[in-house]
Amino acid sequence: MRKATFKRKTKETDVSVKLNIDGTGKYTVETGIGFFNHMLELFSKHSLMDLTVKTTGDIEVDEHHTVEDTAIALATAMKEALGNKEKISRYGFASVPMDEALTNVTVDLGGRPYTVFICPVSGGRTGEMDFETVEEFVTAFASNLGANIHVNVQYGHNRHHIAESIFKALARALRQAVSIDNRETGIPSTKGAI
């Protein structure tokens, strides 16, 4: 079983993450931000990764630190759980509709962090969370996982629906990328390491 636990404490946040990549999508999430809890629960369910997240942060300032630091902790736990990435599929893609919104996410777990985030909506709020923190989550997650993640929201106008389609598509793309390919004989790279 590919599992990891990671804790991160700063003057702004205190984050604890427990992750089982080969789970069934069970979750316990407490971040102090209802909408963010919902997004992480969707992430767990659609990735089939078991996830426990406990974050306390300075949400009286705003939610940015809580969202970003949770992404850092989640990515770090996932990177540790993946180990040397032997036999993983490495690449993943998902296209997820949510009512009027459609999002495509493509992932490469090749060790080169890069984020592309294309979305027709910016700013505004979804519940008590700034919509712009969705991009901050993806960027911090990609950087700390060492992943190339392209998020392309094809269309949509409801911020809740767009955010939900992003988190679901990211989860589904990662589910594919971390899956074990038994035809793979080692590390899925001509370099021999990723």
C-alpha positions as CSV (number, residue, x, y, z in Angstrom):
1,M,0.0,0.0,0.0
2,R,1.3,3.4,-1.0
3,K,0.7,5.5,2.1
4,A,2.2,8.6,3.7
5,T,1.6,11.1,6.6
6,F,2.9,14.6,6.5
7,K,2.7,17.5,9.0
8,R,3.5,21.1,8.3
9,K,3.4,23.9,10.9
10,T,4.1,27.6,10.3
11,K,3.1,30.8,12.0
12,E,0.1,30.9,9.6
13,T,-1.1,27.3,9.5
14,D,-0.9,23.9,11.1
15,V,-1.6,21.1,8.6
16,S,-1.7,17.3,9.0
17,V,-2.4,15.0,6.1
18,K,-2.7,11.3,6.0
19,L,-2.9,9.7,2.5
20,N,-3.4,6.2,1.1
21,I,-3.1,6.3,-2.7
22,D,-4.5,2.7,-3.0
23,G,-7.6,3.5,-1.0
24,T,-11.3,3.5,-1.8
25,G,-12.1,7.3,-1.5
26,K,-12.8,7.5,2.2
27,Y,-12.2,10.9,3.7
28,T,-12.2,13.1,6.8
29,V,-11.6,16.7,6.1
30,E,-11.5,19.7,8.4
31,T,-10.0,23.0,7.2
32,G,-12.2,25.6,8.7
33,I,-13.4,26.5,5.2
34,G,-16.6,24.7,4.2
35,F,-16.3,25.0,0.5
36,F,-12.6,23.9,0.6
37,N,-13.7,20.9,2.7
38,H,-16.2,20.0,0.0
39,M,-13.5,20.3,-2.8
40,L,-11.1,18.0,-0.9
41,E,-13.9,15.5,-0.2
42,L,-14.6,15.4,-4.0
43,F,-10.9,15.0,-4.6
44,S,-10.7,12.0,-2.3
45,K,-13.9,10.3,-3.7
46,H,-12.9,10.7,-7.4
47,S,-9.3,9.8,-7.0
48,L,-10.1,6.8,-4.8
49,M,-7.4,7.9,-2.4
50,D,-8.2,7.8,1.3
51,L,-7.6,11.2,2.8
52,T,-7.5,12.7,6.2
53,V,-6.8,16.4,6.4
54,K,-6.8,18.6,9.5
55,T,-5.8,22.2,8.9
56,T,-6.1,25.2,11.2
57,G,-5.1,28.5,9.7
58,D,-5.4,32.2,10.0
59,I,-8.7,32.4,8.1
60,E,-9.5,35.6,10.0
61,V,-6.9,37.1,7.7
62,D,-8.1,35.2,4.6
63,E,-8.3,31.7,3.3
64,H,-5.2,31.9,1.1
65,H,-2.6,30.5,3.6
66,T,-4.9,27.6,4.6
67,V,-5.6,26.6,1.0
68,E,-2.0,26.9,-0.2
69,D,-0.5,25.2,2.8
70,T,-2.9,22.3,2.6
71,A,-2.0,21.9,-1.1
72,I,1.7,21.8,-0.1
73,A,1.1,19.2,2.6
74,L,-1.1,17.0,0.3
75,A,1.4,17.1,-2.5
76,T,4.3,16.3,-0.2
77,A,2.4,13.3,1.2
78,M,1.6,12.1,-2.3
79,K,5.1,12.5,-3.5
80,E,6.4,10.4,-0.5
81,A,3.7,7.8,-1.0
82,L,4.6,7.4,-4.7
83,G,8.2,6.6,-3.8
84,N,10.4,6.1,-6.9
85,K,7.2,6.0,-9.1
86,E,8.1,2.5,-10.4
87,K,5.4,1.0,-12.7
88,I,3.0,4.0,-12.4
89,S,1.1,5.1,-15.6
90,R,2.7,8.6,-15.1
91,Y,0.2,10.4,-17.3
92,G,-3.4,11.1,-16.7
93,F,-6.3,12.9,-18.4
94,A,-9.9,13.6,-17.4
95,S,-12.7,15.7,-18.9
96,V,-15.4,16.5,-16.3
97,P,-18.7,18.3,-16.9
98,M,-20.5,20.0,-14.1
99,D,-23.8,21.4,-15.4
100,E,-22.8,24.3,-17.7
101,A,-19.0,24.0,-17.0
102,L,-16.6,21.6,-18.6
103,T,-13.0,21.2,-17.5
104,N,-10.1,19.2,-18.9
105,V,-7.1,18.3,-16.7
106,T,-3.9,16.7,-17.9
107,V,-1.2,15.5,-15.5
108,D,2.4,14.3,-15.9
109,L,4.1,12.9,-12.8
110,G,7.5,13.2,-14.5
111,G,9.2,15.3,-11.8
112,R,9.0,18.7,-13.7
113,P,6.7,21.1,-11.9
114,Y,4.7,23.3,-14.2
115,T,1.1,24.7,-14.1
116,V,-1.1,26.0,-16.8
117,F,-4.5,27.3,-15.6
118,I,-6.9,28.6,-18.2
119,C,-10.3,29.6,-16.9
120,P,-13.0,32.0,-18.3
121,V,-13.8,33.2,-14.7
122,S,-11.5,34.9,-12.3
123,G,-12.2,36.5,-8.9
124,G,-15.4,36.3,-6.9
125,R,-16.2,34.0,-4.1
126,T,-17.6,30.4,-3.8
127,G,-19.0,30.3,-0.3
128,E,-16.4,31.7,2.1
129,M,-13.5,31.0,-0.4
130,D,-12.0,33.3,-3.0
131,F,-12.2,31.6,-6.4
132,E,-8.6,32.6,-7.2
133,T,-7.4,30.3,-4.4
134,V,-8.4,27.3,-6.7
135,E,-5.6,28.3,-9.0
136,E,-3.3,28.8,-6.0
137,F,-4.1,25.3,-4.8
138,V,-3.3,23.7,-8.2
139,T,0.0,25.7,-8.5
140,A,1.2,24.8,-5.0
141,F,0.1,21.2,-5.5
142,A,2.0,20.9,-8.8
143,S,5.1,22.5,-7.5
144,N,5.4,20.3,-4.4
145,L,4.4,17.1,-6.2
146,G,6.8,17.7,-9.1
147,A,4.0,17.4,-11.6
148,N,3.1,19.1,-14.8
149,I,-0.6,20.0,-14.5
150,H,-2.7,21.7,-17.2
151,V,-6.2,22.8,-16.2
152,N,-8.3,24.0,-19.1
153,V,-11.8,25.1,-18.3
154,Q,-13.5,25.0,-21.7
155,Y,-16.5,27.0,-20.6
156,G,-18.7,27.8,-17.7
157,H,-19.9,30.8,-15.6
158,N,-21.0,29.4,-12.2
159,R,-17.9,29.5,-9.9
160,H,-19.1,26.6,-7.8
161,H,-19.6,24.4,-10.8
162,I,-16.2,25.4,-12.3
163,A,-14.3,24.7,-9.1
164,E,-16.1,21.4,-8.7
165,S,-15.3,20.3,-12.2
166,I,-11.6,21.3,-11.7
167,F,-11.2,19.3,-8.5
168,K,-13.0,16.3,-9.9
169,A,-11.0,16.4,-13.1
170,L,-7.7,16.7,-11.2
171,A,-8.7,13.8,-9.0
172,R,-9.6,11.6,-12.0
173,A,-6.5,12.5,-13.9
174,L,-4.3,11.7,-10.9
175,R,-6.2,8.4,-10.3
176,Q,-5.1,7.4,-13.8
177,A,-1.5,8.8,-13.5
178,V,-0.8,7.0,-10.2
179,S,-2.3,3.7,-11.3
180,I,0.0,0.7,-11.6
181,D,0.7,-0.5,-15.1
182,N,1.8,-4.2,-14.8
183,R,3.3,-4.1,-18.3
184,E,5.7,-1.4,-17.2
185,T,9.1,-2.9,-16.3
186,G,10.4,-0.1,-14.1
187,I,10.4,3.7,-14.1
188,P,8.2,5.1,-17.0
189,S,11.0,7.3,-18.4
190,T,13.9,6.7,-20.8
191,K,16.0,8.6,-18.2
192,G,15.5,5.8,-15.7
193,A,14.3,8.2,-13.0
194,I,11.5,10.7,-12.5
